[in-house]
Amino acid sequence: RDGPAREFTVAVNNMKQIGLTLFEFDIAYGRYPDNSTAAEVKPNTDHLTLGNRNSNDYFRQLIASGVCKSEAMFYARTANSRRPDGDMTGTKALEIGECGFAYIAGLSSAENLPDTPLVVYPLIPGKLIFDCKLSEPWGYKAAILKIDNSVTTLPIDKSGHVLLNGKDLFDPTQPFWGGKAPDVKWQE
Protein backbone atom coordinates (compact mmCIF):
# COMPACT_ATOMS: atom_id res chain seq x y z
CA ARG A 1 0.00 0.00 0.00
CA ASP A 2 2.90 2.32 0.63
CA GLY A 3 4.20 2.03 -2.96
CA PRO A 4 1.09 3.28 -4.77
CA ALA A 5 0.62 6.10 -2.25
CA ARG A 6 4.20 7.15 -2.90
CA GLU A 7 3.37 7.18 -6.61
CA PHE A 8 0.86 9.97 -5.96
CA THR A 9 3.58 12.03 -4.28
CA VAL A 10 5.79 11.45 -7.33
CA ALA A 11 2.95 12.59 -9.61
CA VAL A 12 2.33 15.75 -7.55
CA ASN A 13 6.05 16.60 -7.50
CA ASN A 14 6.32 16.02 -11.24
CA MET A 15 3.24 18.16 -11.76
CA LYS A 16 4.97 21.00 -9.89
CA GLN A 17 7.96 20.69 -12.23
CA ILE A 18 5.65 20.74 -15.24
CA GLY A 19 4.08 23.89 -13.79
CA LEU A 20 7.43 25.68 -13.62
CA THR A 21 8.23 24.62 -17.18
CA LEU A 22 4.82 25.75 -18.44
CA PHE A 23 5.36 29.07 -16.65
CA GLU A 24 8.67 29.57 -18.50
CA PHE A 25 7.03 28.63 -21.78
CA ASP A 26 4.14 31.05 -21.17
CA ILE A 27 6.61 33.87 -20.51
CA ALA A 28 8.55 33.09 -23.69
CA TYR A 29 5.56 32.54 -26.02
CA GLY A 30 2.67 34.43 -24.36
CA ARG A 31 0.60 31.26 -24.07
CA TYR A 32 0.85 27.71 -22.90
CA PRO A 33 1.52 25.14 -25.64
CA ASP A 34 -1.22 25.22 -28.27
CA ASN A 35 -1.55 25.03 -32.04
CA SER A 36 -0.15 28.53 -32.58
CA THR A 37 2.90 27.97 -30.39
CA ALA A 38 3.68 24.71 -32.23
CA ALA A 39 4.45 26.78 -35.32
CA GLU A 40 6.67 29.08 -33.24
CA VAL A 41 8.74 26.31 -31.64
CA LYS A 42 9.00 24.16 -34.79
CA PRO A 43 12.07 26.07 -36.09
CA ASN A 44 13.88 25.10 -32.84
CA THR A 45 13.76 21.43 -33.74
CA ASP A 46 14.33 19.34 -36.79
CA HIS A 47 13.71 16.05 -35.08
CA LEU A 48 10.60 16.32 -32.89
CA THR A 49 7.13 15.61 -34.16
CA LEU A 50 4.75 18.30 -32.91
CA GLY A 51 1.09 17.37 -33.05
CA ASN A 52 -2.18 18.48 -31.48
CA ARG A 53 -4.01 15.28 -30.55
CA ASN A 54 -2.92 14.55 -26.97
CA SER A 55 -1.02 15.90 -23.99
CA ASN A 56 2.16 14.15 -25.16
CA ASP A 57 2.01 16.27 -28.34
CA TYR A 58 1.57 19.54 -26.47
CA PHE A 59 4.16 18.74 -23.80
CA ARG A 60 6.63 17.89 -26.59
CA GLN A 61 6.59 21.63 -27.40
CA LEU A 62 8.23 22.23 -24.02
CA ILE A 63 11.12 20.02 -25.14
CA ALA A 64 11.30 21.60 -28.62
CA SER A 65 11.38 25.11 -27.14
CA GLY A 66 14.36 24.22 -24.95
CA VAL A 67 12.67 25.04 -21.61
CA CYS A 68 12.50 21.32 -20.79
CA LYS A 69 15.59 19.12 -20.85
CA SER A 70 14.12 15.82 -19.59
CA GLU A 71 11.08 13.60 -20.03
CA ALA A 72 11.19 12.45 -16.41
CA MET A 73 8.75 15.09 -15.11
CA PHE A 74 5.96 13.78 -17.34
CA TYR A 75 5.78 10.44 -15.55
CA ALA A 76 2.76 9.65 -13.41
CA ARG A 77 1.52 6.15 -12.72
CA THR A 78 -1.51 5.18 -14.78
CA ALA A 79 -2.90 1.90 -16.04
CA ASN A 80 -0.77 2.19 -19.21
CA SER A 81 2.20 4.32 -18.20
CA ARG A 82 5.87 3.56 -17.97
CA ARG A 83 8.79 5.66 -16.88
CA PRO A 84 10.22 7.74 -19.74
CA ASP A 85 13.38 6.26 -21.23
CA GLY A 86 15.16 9.62 -21.61
CA ASP A 87 15.41 9.30 -25.40
CA MET A 88 14.18 12.61 -26.77
CA THR A 89 15.24 12.12 -30.38
CA GLY A 90 12.84 11.94 -33.31
CA THR A 91 9.60 10.20 -32.50
CA LYS A 92 11.02 8.86 -29.21
CA ALA A 93 10.29 12.02 -27.19
CA LEU A 94 7.29 11.39 -24.93
CA GLU A 95 6.31 8.16 -26.64
CA ILE A 96 3.05 6.40 -25.85
CA GLY A 97 2.97 5.63 -22.13
CA GLU A 98 5.67 8.13 -21.14
CA CYS A 99 3.19 10.79 -19.99
CA GLY A 100 0.60 10.32 -17.27
CA PHE A 101 -0.99 13.77 -17.22
CA ALA A 102 -3.94 15.27 -19.10
CA TYR A 103 -3.51 18.85 -20.33
CA ILE A 104 -6.06 21.61 -20.93
CA ALA A 105 -5.11 23.30 -24.22
CA GLY A 106 -5.81 26.85 -25.34
CA LEU A 107 -5.02 28.68 -22.11
CA SER A 108 -2.72 31.53 -21.11
CA SER A 109 -1.90 33.21 -17.84
CA ALA A 110 -2.91 36.58 -19.30
CA GLU A 111 -6.36 35.49 -20.51
CA ASN A 112 -7.52 32.97 -17.91
CA LEU A 113 -8.26 33.11 -14.20
CA PRO A 114 -5.44 32.05 -11.85
CA ASP A 115 -7.46 29.10 -10.49
CA THR A 116 -8.07 27.60 -13.96
CA PRO A 117 -6.98 23.95 -14.15
CA LEU A 118 -4.12 23.43 -16.59
CA VAL A 119 -2.90 19.86 -15.91
CA VAL A 120 -4.88 17.10 -14.15
CA TYR A 121 -4.18 13.60 -12.83
CA PRO A 122 -5.39 10.74 -12.93
CA LEU A 123 -7.90 11.40 -15.70
CA ILE A 124 -9.08 8.36 -17.67
CA PRO A 125 -8.09 8.84 -21.34
CA GLY A 126 -11.05 9.79 -23.51
CA LYS A 127 -13.31 10.55 -20.54
CA LEU A 128 -13.90 13.46 -18.20
CA ILE A 129 -13.74 11.25 -15.15
CA PHE A 130 -10.88 10.38 -12.86
CA ASP A 131 -9.57 6.87 -12.25
CA CYS A 132 -11.11 5.72 -8.95
CA LYS A 133 -9.41 2.34 -9.00
CA LEU A 134 -5.96 3.84 -9.49
CA SER A 135 -6.51 6.57 -6.88
CA GLU A 136 -7.88 4.27 -4.15
CA PRO A 137 -4.47 3.73 -2.44
CA TRP A 138 -4.04 7.47 -1.93
CA GLY A 139 -7.56 8.15 -0.72
CA TYR A 140 -9.42 8.89 -3.97
CA LYS A 141 -7.70 12.19 -4.70
CA ALA A 142 -7.03 14.04 -7.93
CA ALA A 143 -4.15 16.44 -8.41
CA ILE A 144 -4.83 19.69 -10.24
CA LEU A 145 -2.16 22.12 -11.48
CA LYS A 146 -3.70 25.57 -11.83
CA ILE A 147 -2.57 28.56 -13.87
CA ASP A 148 -1.32 30.28 -10.69
CA ASN A 149 1.22 27.40 -10.60
CA SER A 150 -0.26 25.87 -7.46
CA VAL A 151 -1.09 22.19 -7.18
CA THR A 152 -4.15 21.22 -5.20
CA THR A 153 -5.65 17.85 -4.41
CA LEU A 154 -9.39 17.35 -4.53
CA PRO A 155 -11.52 14.33 -3.66
CA ILE A 156 -12.79 12.05 -6.40
CA ASP A 157 -16.33 10.82 -5.83
CA LYS A 158 -17.38 7.20 -6.40
CA SER A 159 -18.43 7.96 -9.99
CA GLY A 160 -15.01 9.42 -10.84
CA HIS A 161 -15.98 13.08 -10.74
CA VAL A 162 -14.24 15.90 -8.92
CA LEU A 163 -16.73 18.43 -7.61
CA LEU A 164 -15.85 22.05 -7.01
CA ASN A 165 -18.40 24.69 -6.02
CA GLY A 166 -21.05 21.94 -6.22
CA LYS A 167 -20.33 21.26 -9.91
CA ASP A 168 -18.12 18.92 -11.88
CA LEU A 169 -14.62 20.30 -12.42
CA PHE A 170 -15.12 20.21 -16.21
CA ASP A 171 -18.57 21.83 -16.19
CA PRO A 172 -18.40 24.79 -18.60
CA THR A 173 -20.35 26.89 -16.07
CA GLN A 174 -17.39 26.78 -13.66
CA PRO A 175 -16.18 30.41 -13.51
CA PHE A 176 -12.71 29.54 -14.78
CA TRP A 177 -14.01 27.99 -18.03
CA GLY A 178 -15.90 31.15 -19.02
CA GLY A 179 -18.90 29.22 -20.38
CA LYS A 180 -16.82 27.11 -22.81
CA ALA A 181 -16.05 23.43 -22.48
CA PRO A 182 -12.36 22.91 -21.68
CA ASP A 183 -10.19 21.50 -24.48
CA VAL A 184 -8.89 18.42 -22.67
CA LYS A 185 -5.96 16.60 -24.22
CA TRP A 186 -5.54 13.17 -22.69
CA GLN A 187 -2.23 11.40 -22.28
CA GLU A 188 -1.32 8.82 -24.89
Summary of the structure (lengths in Angstrom):
residues: 188
radius of gyration: 15.6
end to end distance: 26.4
largest distance: 46.8
contacts: 592
relative contact order: 0.18
helix: 35%
strand: 16%
